[in-house]
């Protein structure tokens, strides 16, 4: 007995070549690999069928993850994912800007050297005042960039009750 997951693919142009699923839409194109030999993926009309060899919890979890990833890819290529962050400072007025492929935060907690975060290709970062808006077609990449920014711009070795400075995620993708 096997478990089957169905994904509605009517909203995106999807193709399966060997072990690669490609989804195309108006915003761009995304690909993901089928990395497990026990998964069988086939298209039946407007449904993508993801089937496992056995009815084992591990295989069902992997198949469900692949189904969720394909759903997110379809949403992403049709309408971009966005995440929002906000810079909070109490003691020193920090500023942010995007310089090339880097996010630069200056005067964070009075530091003389600006903090720089490299931004990967595939995401668009807009800074307006103390707010950051990250958008892209890959939910994983948008979330990863937001998490990286939040973890890199925070205070360490100081009392968090007094120094509440940092960049915090206000809206997840």
N, C-alpha and C positions, 0 to 999 in steps of 0.2 A: 504494500500500500504506500502511496506517496501523497504528499501535500501539495496543493496547487494554490498559487496566489495570482489574482487577476489585477491587472493595471489597465485603466482606461487610457488609451493613447490617441483618442480622436482629436485632441487639442494640439498635438505635435506631430511632426514628420519624424518617424522613428525607423531605424534600420538596424539589422543585426548581421554582422559579418564575423564569422568564426567566433571569437570570444570577446567581441567589442560591441557594445550597444551605443549607437549614435542618435542623439536627439537634436533636431534642428527646429528653429523657430524664428520669429521676427527680431528677437534681441541677439541671437547668436547660435552657437552650436556647442554642445557638451558631449563628452564621451565617458563611458565607464567600462571597465573590464569585468568579465565573468571569470573570477579567479579560482573557482572551486569546480572540480570535475563532476561532482554529484548534482550540479544544477543543470537543468535543461530549460532553455528559453526559446519560445516560439511565438509567432504572431498569428492570431486568428481574428481577422477582421479588424475591429477597433479595440481588441483586447490583446494585451501582452500576457502570455501564460508563463509563469515561473514555477517549475516543478522540481521536486526533490526525488532522489532515488528511494529513500526510506523515510518512514514516519518517525524520525528521531528529533528530539528537541533541538539539538545543535544544528541540524540541517534546516529545520523549520525557521530557526532564528536567523540563519544566514540568508535564506530565501526571503524572509520578511524584510530584512535590511536592504537587500537588493531591490525589492519592490518599492520600498519607501524612497530609496535613492533615485529610482527612475521617476517616481511621482514628483519629487523635488526638482529633477532635471526638467520635466515638462513644464512645471510652473515657472522655473527660472528662465527658460528660453522664450516664454511668452510674456512674462512680466517680471522685472528684476526684483531681487530680494534687497531689502534695505535694513540697516542697523543704525541706531542713533546713540551717540555718546555725548557726555557733557563734562567739561572741565570745571572742577570746583577748587577754589583756593580761598584761604582764610587770611594768610599772613602776607604773602607776596603776590602781586598781580602777574600771573603767568600769561603768556601769549602763545598762539599756535599758528602755523602756516604749513602749506604743502609746498615743498621746494623740489621740483623734479619728481623723483620716485621715492621721496622721503617725507614723513611727517616730522616737523621740527617743533619742539616745545621749548620755549625760552623762559628763563627766570622762574623755573619751577622750584618752589621752596627756596628762592634766593640763590640757586646754583648759577655759577658763572658760565659753565659749559652747557650748551643746549643739549637736550636729549633728542636723539634722532631714531626714528623707526622706519625701516625699509618697507615699502609697500609693494606687494607682488603685482604682476600684470594680471588683468582680469577684474580688478576692483577699481571703483572710482570713489575718491575721497574728496569731500567738499567741507571746508571749514568756514563757519560764519560766527564770529565772536567767540563764544565759549562752547559752541555746539559743533559736533562732527557728524556728518552723514556719510555712511559707507554704502555703496550699492554695487551690485554685480549679479551675474546670472547663476553663479554657483553658491548655493546656500552654505556649503562647507567653507568655502574660501572667505565669504563675507563674515561668517561667525568667527573664523580663525583670526582674521585681521582685527576684529573688534576685541577679541580676547587678548591678543598680543598687545594691543595698545593699552588696554586696561591694566594688564599685568606689568608692563614696562614703566608706566607713569603712575607710580604710587610711592608712598613714603615708607621707608624701612628704617628701623632702629630709632623710631620716635614714638611717643605715646599717641595712639590713634584717637584717643578721646580729645586731645588738644589739637593735633595736626590732622585735619580732615581733608587735606588736599589730595587731589588725584583726578584721574579721568575715569568715569564710571559709565557702564552701559545702561541706557535708559529704555531702549527698545531693541529686542533681539530679532534676528532675521526669521 
